[in-house]
């Protein structure tokens, strides 16, 4: 099912701020979904009356276009009530957290993959140093020396980890901030599903930190046992 890609329609006679307002999702029989927001009760009722009356029509106008809405083309109308508090506080938060990420998931997964490669190379590099100084065989066959060399590599990886986390959080903050201007309908019925929300990328960042800290703790425990 496709949907109207423009900003939601807000009629010129929108409701007073003190009133309960309504957001409609009008599902058309040919697949389009028209989102209309900022309606008072009387305006909302007129749309329902339009759907009930056969062969009726209504002109719906916004600053971009005029739509001749025919009752015979309407398949379903869903409604969501909201107030000024929701419109000014909760809806902007919903946009900032739950709308489609501007960066997508790929940016964050590439950063994590790059860190993993750098961390592995850091540890390999430390073992490479033992080849240069001729102690590689001692390190490989001595558990304590092996873990000490591994820990040196992890110490270097930790520095890259801090930079990686800082970068990811900066991207998360930018992404969430950009969500304030994103399209996110008050009535989500019929809108395209969000694949990678802005908050889900923040969850990925936090999960990355937790997994790394757990792995680091396990390695530290193994090093303490040797």
Buried (B, 14 or more C-beta within 10 A) or exposed (E): EEBBEEEBBBBEEBBEEEEBBBBBBBBBEEEBBBBBBBBBEEBBEEBEEBBEEEEBEBEBEBEEEEBEBBBEBBEEBBBBBBBBEBBEEEBBEBBBBBBBBBBEBEBBEEBBEEBBEBBEBBBEEBBEBBEEEEBBEEBEEBEEBBBBBBBBBBEBBEEBBEEBBEBBBEBBEEBBEBBEEBEBBBBBBBBEEBEBBBBBBBEBBBEBBEEBEEEBEEBEEEBEEE
